[in-house]
């Protein structure tokens, strides 16, 4: 199992300061290793403008010595706060099979509920979390509570994907 000493930190896409810099750098390193080097996703597709938006949240899991182990990204549409998107979930090979991926999903879900449901009178009481799953990862997301959409498969960066979703309530 994954030791409980793993640290999970979050930062907004436009965040500044020590923690934000740490999270952005660590997330970038993990994504580069997993998506670009391992899965041959073109770098130009891997980093996008949404990484830097104020409504974006990056989650980074690190070992006690600070080594980045895994990351995920939350996108929230400011025009539709009841819908959120989980993506860019990546766990380094050394930390796979430890439950870290599920902890990253949970951290993104927690951030989504906190951000999307908000405090205002018009804030939704539940969030629909959607994701674009690589087909080889669909079993993992199903164990995290996600159900496939219409079953339509599509290629993204040369990898077959399907949409999955679940509802989160606060």
PyMOL commands that set and color helices and strands:
alter all, ss='L'
color gray80, all
select helices_A, chain A and resi 18-38+43-46+49-52+93-95+100-117+135-143
alter helices_A, ss='H'
color red, helices_A
select strands_A, chain A and resi 7-12+57-62+68-76+83-91+126-134+147-156+159-169
alter strands_A, ss='S'
color yellow, strands_A
deselect
rebuild
show_as cartoon
